[in-house]
Amino acid sequence: MELLLVRKIYTDQSTIGQLSVDGLTECMTLEDVRRPDGEKVYGSTCIPPGRYQIKLRYSQKFAHWMPWLQAVPGFEYVYIHVGNDAQDTEGCLLTGSYNPTAPDHLYKSKIAFDALYPKIEQAVKSGECWITVEDSNEWIAK
């Protein structure tokens, strides 16, 4: 299975993207701030663009098996999980819906995650699952 995350909106508090699964739009994502290449602030920087394998790892924090992005340069334990704003992530990808009237915020996060997780779980158990993270050509700064 192939996931594609295209980052669409960049603010001084977060990065909003659109996640697709095998070419079909799945949900929106929220990450920490996009910084210039090579610049990282621990717990406050989105992951570098690239292609990453996803495996499952049990998280004590979430008390659940979580989608875990492998070999992210400069990061450890990057998960896809539930959350609503940049304070809910330390470099991870949050899932949900986006409302332009509430920038830097996702809603219905658990609903989005609960729809996505079984797809990733099945793909990991039956073969491989990958995510490609891209910055869009058009940065929309809010």
N, CA, C and O atoms as a GROMACS GRO file, in nm:
protein
  568
    1MET      N    1   0.084  -0.117   0.000
    1MET     CA    2   0.000   0.000   0.000
    1MET      C    3   0.089   0.124   0.000
    1MET      O    4   0.194   0.126   0.064
    2GLU      N    5   0.046   0.224  -0.072
    2GLU     CA    6   0.120   0.350  -0.083
    2GLU      C    7   0.036   0.465  -0.029
    2GLU      O    8  -0.077   0.487  -0.074
    3LEU      N    9   0.092   0.537   0.066
    3LEU     CA   10   0.031   0.658   0.116
    3LEU      C   11   0.109   0.776   0.059
    3LEU      O   12   0.230   0.768   0.042
    4LEU      N   13   0.038   0.884   0.030
    4LEU     CA   14   0.102   1.005  -0.019
    4LEU      C   15   0.052   1.121   0.066
    4LEU      O   16  -0.069   1.146   0.075
    5LEU      N   17   0.144   1.191   0.128
    5LEU     CA   18   0.112   1.310   0.206
    5LEU      C   19   0.168   1.431   0.133
    5LEU      O   20   0.290   1.445   0.117
    6VAL      N   21   0.079   1.518   0.088
    6VAL     CA   22   0.120   1.642   0.023
    6VAL      C   23   0.086   1.757   0.117
    6VAL      O   24  -0.030   1.782   0.147
    7ARG      N   25   0.188   1.825   0.162
    7ARG     CA   26   0.169   1.938   0.252
    7ARG      C   27   0.114   2.057   0.174
    7ARG      O   28   0.163   2.090   0.066
    8LYS      N   29   0.012   2.120   0.230
    8LYS     CA   30  -0.059   2.224   0.157
    8LYS      C   31  -0.054   2.362   0.222
    8LYS      O   32  -0.045   2.463   0.153
    9ILE      N   33  -0.061   2.367   0.355
    9ILE     CA   34  -0.071   2.495   0.426
    9ILE      C   35   0.038   2.501   0.532
    9ILE      O   36   0.056   2.408   0.610
   10TYR      N   37   0.110   2.613   0.532
   10TYR     CA   38   0.221   2.631   0.624
   10TYR      C   39   0.196   2.757   0.706
   10TYR      O   40   0.174   2.864   0.650
   11THR      N   41   0.198   2.745   0.838
   11THR     CA   42   0.183   2.861   0.925
   11THR      C   43   0.300   2.863   1.023
   11THR      O   44   0.387   2.776   1.018
   12ASP      N   45   0.302   2.960   1.108
   12ASP     CA   46   0.408   2.967   1.208
   12ASP      C   47   0.383   2.872   1.325
   12ASP      O   48   0.463   2.865   1.418
   13GLN      N   49   0.269   2.797   1.320
   13GLN     CA   50   0.237   2.703   1.427
   13GLN      C   51   0.225   2.558   1.380
   13GLN      O   52   0.242   2.465   1.459
   14SER      N   53   0.195   2.539   1.249
   14SER     CA   54   0.172   2.402   1.203
   14SER      C   55   0.188   2.390   1.052
   14SER      O   56   0.208   2.487   0.980
   15THR      N   57   0.179   2.264   1.008
   15THR     CA   58   0.181   2.230   0.866
   15THR      C   59   0.062   2.138   0.841
   15THR      O   60   0.047   2.035   0.906
   16ILE      N   61  -0.023   2.175   0.747
   16ILE     CA   62  -0.143   2.098   0.714
   16ILE      C   63  -0.120   2.030   0.580
   16ILE      O   64  -0.072   2.092   0.485
   17GLY      N   65  -0.155   1.901   0.572
   17GLY     CA   66  -0.138   1.827   0.448
   17GLY      C   67  -0.259   1.742   0.416
   17GLY      O   68  -0.349   1.725   0.497
   18GLN      N   69  -0.258   1.689   0.295
   18GLN     CA   70  -0.364   1.599   0.249
   18GLN      C   71  -0.304   1.461   0.231
   18GLN      O   72  -0.204   1.444   0.160
   19LEU      N   73  -0.365   1.360   0.295
   19LEU     CA   74  -0.316   1.223   0.290
   19LEU      C   75  -0.405   1.140   0.198
   19LEU      O   76  -0.527   1.139   0.211
   20SER      N   77  -0.340   1.070   0.103
   20SER     CA   78  -0.410   0.979   0.013
   20SER      C   79  -0.359   0.838   0.035
   20SER      O   80  -0.243   0.817   0.069
   21VAL      N   81  -0.448   0.741   0.015
   21VAL     CA   82  -0.414   0.600   0.024
   21VAL      C   83  -0.441   0.538  -0.112
   21VAL      O   84  -0.554   0.536  -0.160
   22ASP      N   85  -0.336   0.486  -0.174
   22ASP     CA   86  -0.346   0.427  -0.307
   22ASP      C   87  -0.422   0.518  -0.404
   22ASP      O   88  -0.506   0.471  -0.481
   23GLY      N   89  -0.393   0.649  -0.398
   23GLY     CA   90  -0.448   0.745  -0.492
   23GLY      C   91  -0.582   0.806  -0.453
   23GLY      O   92  -0.631   0.895  -0.523
   24LEU      N   93  -0.642   0.760  -0.343
   24LEU     CA   94  -0.771   0.814  -0.300
   24LEU      C   95  -0.752   0.898  -0.173
   24LEU      O   96  -0.687   0.855  -0.078
   25THR      N   97  -0.811   1.018  -0.173
   25THR     CA   98  -0.799   1.104  -0.056
   25THR      C   99  -0.857   1.036   0.067
   25THR      O  100  -0.969   0.986   0.063
   26GLU      N  101  -0.780   1.036   0.175
   26GLU     CA  102  -0.818   0.970   0.300
   26GLU      C  103  -0.858   1.072   0.406
   26GLU      O  104  -0.967   1.063   0.463
   27CYS      N  105  -0.769   1.168   0.434
   27CYS     CA  106  -0.795   1.265   0.540
   27CYS      C  107  -0.693   1.378   0.528
   27CYS      O  108  -0.609   1.379   0.437
   28MET      N  109  -0.702   1.471   0.619
   28MET     CA  110  -0.601   1.576   0.630
   28MET      C  111  -0.506   1.540   0.744
   28MET      O  112  -0.538   1.457   0.829
   29THR      N  113  -0.391   1.604   0.743
   29THR     CA  114  -0.292   1.580   0.849
   29THR      C  115  -0.247   1.714   0.907
   29THR      O  116  -0.260   1.819   0.844
   30LEU      N  117  -0.194   1.706   1.027
   30LEU     CA  118  -0.132   1.822   1.090
   30LEU      C  119   0.002   1.777   1.146
   30LEU      O  120   0.013   1.673   1.210
   31GLU      N  121   0.102   1.858   1.120
   31GLU     CA  122   0.238   1.834   1.172
   31GLU      C  123   0.288   1.961   1.235
   31GLU      O  124   0.224   2.066   1.231
   32ASP      N  125   0.406   1.950   1.294
   32ASP     CA  126   0.473   2.069   1.345
   32ASP      C  127   0.515   2.159   1.229
   32ASP      O  128   0.487   2.128   1.113
   33VAL      N  129   0.580   2.267   1.261
   33VAL     CA  130   0.621   2.369   1.165
   33VAL      C  131   0.722   2.314   1.064
   33VAL      O  132   0.811   2.238   1.101
   34ARG      N  133   0.708   2.354   0.939
   34ARG     CA  134   0.806   2.324   0.834
   34ARG      C  135   0.918   2.425   0.846
   34ARG      O  136   0.895   2.546   0.839
   35ARG      N  137   1.038   2.376   0.865
   35ARG     CA  138   1.155   2.463   0.879
   35ARG      C  139   1.247   2.445   0.758
   35ARG      O  140   1.232   2.348   0.684
   36PRO      N  141   1.340   2.537   0.737
   36PRO     CA  142   1.434   2.520   0.626
   36PRO      C  143   1.506   2.386   0.636
   36PRO      O  144   1.531   2.336   0.745
   37ASP      N  145   1.540   2.329   0.520
   37ASP     CA  146   1.609   2.200   0.518
   37ASP      C  147   1.730   2.202   0.611
   37ASP      O  148   1.812   2.295   0.608
   38GLY      N  149   1.739   2.098   0.692
   38GLY     CA  150   1.852   2.084   0.784
   38GLY      C  151   1.831   2.149   0.919
   38GLY      O  152   1.906   2.122   1.012
   39GLU      N  153   1.730   2.235   0.932
   39GLU     CA  154   1.704   2.300   1.060
   39GLU      C  155   1.600   2.219   1.137
   39GLU      O  156   1.496   2.184   1.082
   40LYS      N  157   1.630   2.189   1.263
   40LYS     CA  158   1.538   2.110   1.345
   40LYS      C  159   1.533   2.166   1.486
   40LYS      O  160   1.636   2.192   1.548
   41VAL      N  161   1.412   2.182   1.535
   41VAL     CA  162   1.387   2.216   1.674
   41VAL      C  163   1.318   2.094   1.733
   41VAL      O  164   1.208   2.058   1.689
   42TYR      N  165   1.380   2.030   1.832
   42TYR     CA  166   1.327   1.907   1.887
   42TYR      C  167   1.181   1.925   1.930
   42TYR      O  168   1.148   2.019   2.003
   43GLY      N  169   1.096   1.834   1.884
   43GLY     CA  170   0.956   1.833   1.922
   43GLY      C  171   0.872   1.940   1.857
   43GLY      O  172   0.753   1.953   1.888
   44SER      N  173   0.930   2.018   1.765
   44SER     CA  174   0.856   2.129   1.703
   44SER      C  175   0.887   2.145   1.555
   44SER      O  176   0.876   2.255   1.501
   45THR      N  177   0.925   2.036   1.488
   45THR     CA  178   0.961   2.042   1.347
   45THR      C  179   0.895   1.925   1.274
   45THR      O  180   0.897   1.812   1.324
   46CYS      N  181   0.837   1.951   1.158
   46CYS     CA  182   0.780   1.841   1.080
   46CYS      C  183   0.893   1.758   1.018
   46CYS      O  184   1.006   1.804   1.006
   47ILE      N  185   0.860   1.636   0.981
   47ILE     CA  186   0.962   1.546   0.928
   47ILE      C  187   1.007   1.590   0.789
   47ILE      O  188   0.933   1.659   0.719
   48PRO      N  189   1.126   1.552   0.749
   48PRO     CA  190   1.174   1.589   0.616
   48PRO      C  191   1.094   1.518   0.507
   48PRO      O  192   1.048   1.405   0.527
   49PRO      N  193   1.077   1.584   0.393
   49PRO     CA  194   1.014   1.514   0.280
   49PRO      C  195   1.094   1.389   0.248
   49PRO      O  196   1.216   1.386   0.265
   50GLY      N  197   1.026   1.286   0.201
   50GLY     CA  198   1.094   1.161   0.167
   50GLY      C  199   0.996   1.047   0.161
   50GLY      O  200   0.874   1.065   0.173
   51ARG      N  201   1.050   0.927   0.142
   51ARG     CA  202   0.968   0.805   0.136
   51ARG      C  203   1.010   0.716   0.252
   51ARG      O  204   1.128   0.687   0.270
   52TYR      N  205   0.910   0.674   0.331
   52TYR     CA  206   0.938   0.599   0.452
   52TYR      C  207   0.850   0.474   0.460
   52TYR      O  208   0.731   0.478   0.430
   53GLN      N  209   0.911   0.365   0.500
   53GLN     CA  210   0.832   0.244   0.524
   53GLN      C  211   0.757   0.261   0.656
   53GLN      O  212   0.806   0.322   0.750
   54ILE      N  213   0.637   0.205   0.659
   54ILE     CA  214   0.556   0.208   0.781
   54ILE      C  215   0.549   0.067   0.837
   54ILE      O  216   0.518  -0.028   0.765
   55LYS      N  217   0.578   0.055   0.966
   55LYS     CA  218   0.559  -0.070   1.039
   55LYS      C  219   0.468  -0.040   1.156
   55LYS      O  220   0.430   0.075   1.179
   56LEU      N  221   0.433  -0.142   1.230
   56LEU     CA  222   0.352  -0.123   1.351
   56LEU      C  223   0.441  -0.139   1.473
   56LEU      O  224   0.528  -0.226   1.476
   57ARG      N  225   0.418  -0.056   1.572
   57ARG     CA  226   0.495  -0.062   1.697
   57ARG      C  227   0.399  -0.033   1.811
   57ARG      O  228   0.317   0.058   1.804
   58TYR      N  229   0.410  -0.111   1.917
   58TYR     CA  230   0.325  -0.087   2.033
   58TYR      C  231   0.377   0.034   2.109
   58TYR      O  232   0.495   0.040   2.143
   59SER      N  233   0.290   0.129   2.136
   59SER     CA  234   0.326   0.249   2.209
   59SER      C  235   0.268   0.243   2.350
   59SER      O  236   0.147   0.230   2.368
   60GLN      N  237   0.355   0.253   2.448
   60GLN     CA  238   0.308   0.259   2.587
   60GLN      C  239   0.226   0.386   2.609
   60GLN      O  240   0.125   0.384   2.680
   61LYS      N  241   0.269   0.495   2.549
   61LYS     CA  242   0.200   0.623   2.565
   61LYS      C  243   0.055   0.615   2.518
   61LYS      O  244  -0.035   0.665   2.585
   62PHE      N  245   0.034   0.552   2.402
   62PHE     CA  246  -0.101   0.543   2.346
   62PHE      C  247  -0.172   0.413   2.384
   62PHE      O  248  -0.292   0.399   2.359
   63ALA      N  249  -0.098   0.318   2.443
   63ALA     CA  250  -0.154   0.187   2.480
   63ALA      C  251  -0.223   0.122   2.359
   63ALA      O  252  -0.335   0.071   2.368
   64HIS      N  253  -0.153   0.127   2.246
   64HIS     CA  254  -0.211   0.080   2.119
   64HIS      C  255  -0.097   0.054   2.022
   64HIS      O  256   0.009   0.115   2.033
   65TRP      N  257  -0.119  -0.036   1.927
   65TRP     CA  258  -0.026  -0.051   1.816
   65TRP      C  259  -0.042   0.070   1.726
   65TRP      O  260  -0.154   0.110   1.693
   66MET      N  261   0.071   0.128   1.685
   66MET     CA  262   0.068   0.252   1.609
   66MET      C  263   0.143   0.238   1.477
   66MET      O  264   0.244   0.167   1.470
   67PRO      N  265   0.095   0.306   1.371
   67PRO     CA  266   0.175   0.315   1.248
   67PRO      C  267   0.301   0.395   1.278
   67PRO      O  268   0.295   0.507   1.328
   68TRP      N  269   0.416   0.336   1.244
   68TRP     CA  270   0.546   0.391   1.282
   68TRP      C  271   0.630   0.409   1.156
   68TRP      O  272   0.661   0.311   1.088
   69LEU      N  273   0.669   0.532   1.126
   69LEU     CA  274   0.752   0.562   1.010
   69LEU      C  275   0.897   0.527   1.041
   69LEU      O  276   0.951   0.568   1.144
   70GLN      N  277   0.959   0.452   0.951
   70GLN     CA  278   1.094   0.400   0.969
   70GLN      C  279   1.199   0.493   0.911
   70GLN      O  280   1.178   0.556   0.807
   71ALA      N  281   1.312   0.501   0.979
   71ALA     CA  282   1.434   0.565   0.928
   71ALA      C  283   1.413   0.710   0.885
   71ALA      O  284   1.463   0.752   0.781
   72VAL      N  285   1.339   0.786   0.966
   72VAL     CA  286   1.322   0.929   0.939
   72VAL      C  287   1.447   1.001   0.990
   72VAL      O  288   1.476   0.995   1.110
   73PRO      N  289   1.522   1.067   0.902
   73PRO     CA  290   1.649   1.129   0.943
   73PRO      C  291   1.629   1.230   1.058
   73PRO      O  292   1.550   1.323   1.047
   74GLY      N  293   1.702   1.208   1.166
   74GLY     CA  294   1.699   1.300   1.278
   74GLY      C  295   1.580   1.283   1.372
   74GLY      O  296   1.564   1.360   1.466
   75PHE      N  297   1.498   1.182   1.347
   75PHE     CA  298   1.378   1.159   1.428
   75PHE      C  299   1.376   1.015   1.477
   75PHE      O  300   1.437   0.926   1.417
   76GLU      N  301   1.303   0.992   1.586
   76GLU     CA  302   1.284   0.858   1.638
   76GLU      C  303   1.136   0.844   1.677
   76GLU      O  304   1.077   0.937   1.732
   77TYR      N  305   1.080   0.730   1.649
   77TYR     CA  306   0.941   0.701   1.686
   77TYR      C  307   0.842   0.803   1.630
   77TYR      O  308   0.767   0.865   1.704
   78VAL      N  309   0.844   0.820   1.499
   78VAL     CA  310   0.745   0.904   1.432
   78VAL      C  311   0.623   0.818   1.404
   78VAL      O  312   0.629   0.722   1.328
   79TYR      N  313   0.513   0.855   1.467
   79TYR     CA  314   0.388   0.780   1.453
   79TYR      C  315   0.285   0.860   1.375
   79TYR      O  316   0.297   0.982   1.359
   80ILE      N  317   0.184   0.790   1.327
   80ILE     CA  318   0.060   0.851   1.280
   80ILE      C  319  -0.039   0.829   1.393
   80ILE      O  320  -0.061   0.715   1.435
   81HIS      N  321  -0.100   0.937   1.443
   81HIS     CA  322  -0.190   0.921   1.557
   81HIS      C  323  -0.294   1.031   1.566
   81HIS      O  324  -0.298   1.123   1.483
   82VAL      N  325  -0.378   1.021   1.667
   82VAL     CA  326  -0.486   1.115   1.694
   82VAL      C  327  -0.431   1.241   1.758
   82VAL      O  328  -0.337   1.235   1.837
   83GLY      N  329  -0.488   1.354   1.724
   83GLY     CA  330  -0.453   1.482   1.785
   83GLY      C  331  -0.518   1.596   1.711
   83GLY      O  332  -0.564   1.579   1.598
   84ASN      N  333  -0.522   1.712   1.774
   84ASN     CA  334  -0.595   1.824   1.716
   84ASN      C  335  -0.510   1.945   1.678
   84ASN      O  336  -0.548   2.023   1.591
   85ASP      N  337  -0.394   1.961   1.741
   85ASP     CA  338  -0.311   2.075   1.708
   85ASP      C  339  -0.164   2.042   1.733
   85ASP      O  340  -0.131   1.932   1.777
   86ALA      N  341  -0.077   2.138   1.707
   86ALA     CA  342   0.067   2.113   1.714
   86ALA      C  343   0.113   2.076   1.855
   86ALA      O  344   0.220   2.016   1.870
   87GLN      N  345   0.037   2.109   1.956
   87GLN     CA  346   0.074   2.070   2.092
   87GLN      C  347   0.052   1.921   2.116
   87GLN      O  348   0.102   1.866   2.214
   88ASP      N  349  -0.022   1.855   2.026
   88ASP     CA  350  -0.048   1.711   2.038
   88ASP      C  351   0.055   1.627   1.964
   88ASP      O  352   0.043   1.504   1.961
   89THR      N  353   0.154   1.690   1.904
   89THR     CA  354   0.254   1.615   1.828
   89THR      C  355   0.394   1.664   1.862
   89THR      O  356   0.416   1.781   1.895
   90GLU      N  357   0.488   1.572   1.853
   90GLU     CA  358   0.630   1.608   1.866
   90GLU      C  359   0.703   1.552   1.745
   90GLU      O  360   0.799   1.476   1.758
   91GLY      N  361   0.656   1.591   1.627
   91GLY     CA  362   0.715   1.543   1.504
   91GLY      C  363   0.633   1.435   1.436
   91GLY      O  364   0.669   1.388   1.328
   92CYS      N  365   0.522   1.395   1.498
   92CYS     CA  366   0.436   1.290   1.441
   92CYS      C  367   0.334   1.350   1.346
   92CYS      O  368   0.320   1.472   1.335
   93LEU      N  369   0.262   1.262   1.277
   93LEU     CA  370   0.155   1.302   1.185
   93LEU      C  371   0.021   1.280   1.253
   93LEU      O  372  -0.009   1.169   1.297
   94LEU      N  373  -0.060   1.385   1.263
   94LEU     CA  374  -0.194   1.374   1.318
   94LEU      C  375  -0.294   1.365   1.204
   94LEU      O  376  -0.274   1.426   1.099
   95THR      N  377  -0.400   1.290   1.224
   95THR     CA  378  -0.504   1.274   1.122
   95THR      C  379  -0.630   1.347   1.162
   95THR      O  380  -0.656   1.367   1.281
   96GLY      N  381  -0.710   1.388   1.062
   96GLY     CA  382  -0.838   1.451   1.093
   96GLY      C  383  -0.896   1.522   0.973
   96GLY      O  384  -0.858   1.496   0.859
   97SER      N  385  -0.988   1.611   1.003
   97SER     CA  386  -1.050   1.697   0.903
   97SER      C  387  -1.004   1.840   0.929
   97SER      O  388  -0.967   1.874   1.041
   98TYR      N  389  -1.007   1.921   0.824
   98TYR     CA  390  -0.958   2.058   0.835
   98TYR      C  391  -1.069   2.156   0.803
   98TYR      O  392  -1.147   2.135   0.710
   99ASN      N  393  -1.076   2.262   0.880
   99ASN     CA  394  -1.171   2.369   0.856
   99ASN      C  395  -1.090   2.498   0.843
   99ASN      O  396  -1.023   2.538   0.938
  100PRO      N  397  -1.094   2.564   0.726
  100PRO     CA  398  -1.012   2.684   0.706
  100PRO      C  399  -1.040   2.797   0.804
  100PRO      O  400  -0.957   2.886   0.821
  101THR      N  401  -1.156   2.794   0.869
  101THR     CA  402  -1.186   2.899   0.967
  101THR      C  403  -1.117   2.873   1.100
  101THR      O  404  -1.117   2.959   1.188
  102ALA      N  405  -1.057   2.755   1.115
  102ALA     CA  406  -0.983   2.721   1.238
  102ALA      C  407  -0.843   2.675   1.201
  102ALA      O  408  -0.810   2.557   1.215
  103PRO      N  409  -0.758   2.768   1.154
  103PRO     CA  410  -0.623   2.728   1.114
  103PRO      C  411  -0.546   2.667   1.231
  103PRO      O  412  -0.574   2.696   1.347
  104ASP      N  413  -0.451   2.583   1.198
  104ASP     CA  414  -0.366   2.518   1.298
  104ASP      C  415  -0.444   2.420   1.385
  104ASP      O  416  -0.407   2.396   1.500
  105HIS      N  417  -0.552   2.365   1.331
  105HIS     CA  418  -0.636   2.276   1.410
  105HIS      C  419  -0.702   2.172   1.320
  105HIS      O  420  -0.746   2.203   1.209
  106LEU      N  421  -0.709   2.048   1.369
  106LEU     CA  422  -0.788   1.943   1.304
  106LEU      C  423  -0.904   1.908   1.395
  106LEU      O  424  -0.898   1.928   1.516
  107TYR      N  425  -1.009   1.855   1.336
  107TYR     CA  426  -1.120   1.803   1.414
  107TYR      C  427  -1.154   1.665   1.361
  107TYR      O  428  -1.109   1.626   1.253
  108LYS      N  429  -1.234   1.591   1.435
  108LYS     CA  430  -1.270   1.453   1.401
  108LYS      C  431  -1.146   1.365   1.382
  108LYS      O  432  -1.142   1.280   1.294
  109SER      N  433  -1.046   1.388   1.465
  109SER     CA  434  -0.919   1.318   1.451
  109SER      C  435  -0.934   1.168   1.475
  109SER      O  436  -0.881   1.087   1.398
  110LYS      N  437  -1.003   1.131   1.580
  110LYS     CA  438  -1.018   0.989   1.611
  110LYS      C  439  -1.096   0.916   1.501
  110LYS      O  440  -1.064   0.802   1.468
  111ILE      N  441  -1.196   0.981   1.445
  111ILE     CA  442  -1.272   0.921   1.334
  111ILE      C  443  -1.180   0.894   1.216
  111ILE      O  444  -1.184   0.786   1.156
  112ALA      N  445  -1.096   0.992   1.182
  112ALA     CA  446  -1.002   0.976   1.070
  112ALA      C  447  -0.901   0.866   1.098
  112ALA      O  448  -0.873   0.783   1.011
  113PHE      N  449  -0.846   0.864   1.219
  113PHE     CA  450  -0.748   0.762   1.254
  113PHE      C  451  -0.812   0.623   1.252
  113PHE      O  452  -0.753   0.528   1.201
  114ASP      N  453  -0.931   0.611   1.308
  114ASP     CA  454  -0.999   0.481   1.314
  114ASP      C  455  -1.034   0.428   1.175
  114ASP      O  456  -1.045   0.306   1.156
  115ALA      N  457  -1.050   0.516   1.078
  115ALA     CA  458  -1.073   0.473   0.940
  115ALA      C  459  -0.943   0.433   0.871
  115ALA      O  460  -0.940   0.340   0.790
  116LEU      N  461  -0.834   0.503   0.903
  116LEU     CA  462  -0.705   0.479   0.839
  116LEU      C  463  -0.632   0.358   0.896
  116LEU      O  464  -0.574   0.280   0.821
  117TYR      N  465  -0.633   0.343   1.027
  117TYR     CA  466  -0.551   0.241   1.093
  117TYR      C  467  -0.572   0.100   1.038
  117TYR      O  468  -0.474   0.032   1.010
  118PRO      N  469  -0.697   0.051   1.022
  118PRO     CA  470  -0.713  -0.086   0.972
  118PRO      C  471  -0.652  -0.107   0.832
  118PRO      O  472  -0.605  -0.217   0.801
  119LYS      N  473  -0.652  -0.004   0.751
  119LYS     CA  474  -0.592  -0.015   0.617
  119LYS      C  475  -0.440  -0.033   0.630
  119LYS      O  476  -0.382  -0.118   0.562
  120ILE      N  477  -0.379   0.046   0.716
  120ILE     CA  478  -0.235   0.034   0.737
  120ILE      C  479  -0.202  -0.100   0.801
  120ILE      O  480  -0.107  -0.167   0.760
  121GLU      N  481  -0.279  -0.139   0.902
  121GLU     CA  482  -0.254  -0.265   0.972
  121GLU      C  483  -0.260  -0.383   0.874
  121GLU      O  484  -0.174  -0.470   0.877
  122GLN      N  485  -0.361  -0.385   0.789
  122GLN     CA  486  -0.374  -0.493   0.691
  122GLN      C  487  -0.257  -0.494   0.593
  122GLN      O  488  -0.202  -0.600   0.561
  123ALA      N  489  -0.218  -0.376   0.546
  123ALA     CA  490  -0.108  -0.366   0.450
  123ALA      C  491   0.024  -0.413   0.512
  123ALA      O  492   0.100  -0.485   0.447
  124VAL      N  493   0.050  -0.373   0.636
  124VAL     CA  494   0.174  -0.413   0.703
  124VAL      C  495   0.176  -0.564   0.724
  124VAL      O  496   0.278  -0.629   0.704
  125LYS      N  497   0.064  -0.620   0.766
  125LYS     CA  498   0.058  -0.763   0.795
  125LYS      C  499   0.063  -0.850   0.669
  125LYS      O  500   0.109  -0.964   0.674
  126SER      N  501   0.015  -0.797   0.558
  126SER     CA  502   0.011  -0.878   0.436
  126SER      C  503   0.122  -0.845   0.337
  126SER      O  504   0.134  -0.910   0.233
  127GLY      N  505   0.201  -0.746   0.367
  127GLY     CA  506   0.309  -0.710   0.274
  127GLY      C  507   0.384  -0.589   0.324
  127GLY      O  508   0.446  -0.593   0.431
  128GLU      N  509   0.378  -0.482   0.248
  128GLU     CA  510   0.450  -0.360   0.286
  128GLU      C  511   0.358  -0.240   0.277
  128GLU      O  512   0.260  -0.239   0.203
  129CYS      N  513   0.394  -0.138   0.353
  129CYS     CA  514   0.322  -0.012   0.353
  129CYS      C  515   0.425   0.100   0.352
  129CYS      O  516   0.519   0.100   0.432
  130TRP      N  517   0.408   0.195   0.262
  130TRP     CA  518   0.502   0.306   0.247
  130TRP      C  519   0.426   0.438   0.246
  130TRP      O  520   0.310   0.444   0.205
  131ILE      N  521   0.493   0.544   0.292
  131ILE     CA  522   0.439   0.679   0.281
  131ILE      C  523   0.543   0.769   0.216
  131ILE      O  524   0.661   0.766   0.252
  132THR      N  525   0.498   0.848   0.121
  132THR     CA  526   0.582   0.951   0.060
  132THR      C  527   0.530   1.085   0.110
  132THR      O  528   0.411   1.114   0.103
  133VAL      N  529   0.622   1.165   0.162
  133VAL     CA  530   0.588   1.297   0.215
  133VAL      C  531   0.649   1.401   0.121
  133VAL      O  532   0.769   1.403   0.096
  134GLU      N  533   0.561   1.488   0.069
  134GLU     CA  534   0.604   1.591  -0.026
  134GLU      C  535   0.558   1.728   0.019
  134GLU      O  536   0.451   1.743   0.078
  135ASP      N  537   0.640   1.828  -0.010
  135ASP     CA  538   0.596   1.966   0.005
  135ASP      C  539   0.530   2.005  -0.126
  135ASP      O  540   0.583   1.975  -0.233
  136SER      N  541   0.416   2.071  -0.119
  136SER     CA  542   0.350   2.114  -0.242
  136SER      C  543   0.431   2.223  -0.309
  136SER      O  544   0.511   2.292  -0.245
  137ASN      N  545   0.410   2.238  -0.438
  137ASN     CA  546   0.480   2.342  -0.513
  137ASN      C  547   0.432   2.481  -0.472
  137ASN      O  548   0.506   2.578  -0.482
  138GLU      N  549   0.308   2.488  -0.427
  138GLU     CA  550   0.251   2.616  -0.388
  138GLU      C  551   0.236   2.620  -0.236
  138GLU      O  552   0.144   2.560  -0.180
  139TRP      N  553   0.325   2.690  -0.172
  139TRP     CA  554   0.315   2.705  -0.027
  139TRP      C  555   0.209   2.810   0.001
  139TRP      O  556   0.217   2.922  -0.050
  140ILE      N  557   0.111   2.774   0.080
  140ILE     CA  558   0.008   2.870   0.119
  140ILE      C  559   0.038   2.909   0.264
  140ILE      O  560   0.013   2.833   0.357
  141ALA      N  561   0.092   3.027   0.280
  141ALA     CA  562   0.125   3.074   0.415
  141ALA      C  563   0.003   3.144   0.474
  141ALA      O  564  -0.056   3.231   0.410
  142LYS      N  565  -0.032   3.107   0.593
  142LYS     CA  566  -0.148   3.168   0.660
  142LYS      C  567  -0.100   3.256   0.772
  142LYS      O  568  -0.181   3.317   0.841
   0.00000   0.00000   0.00000
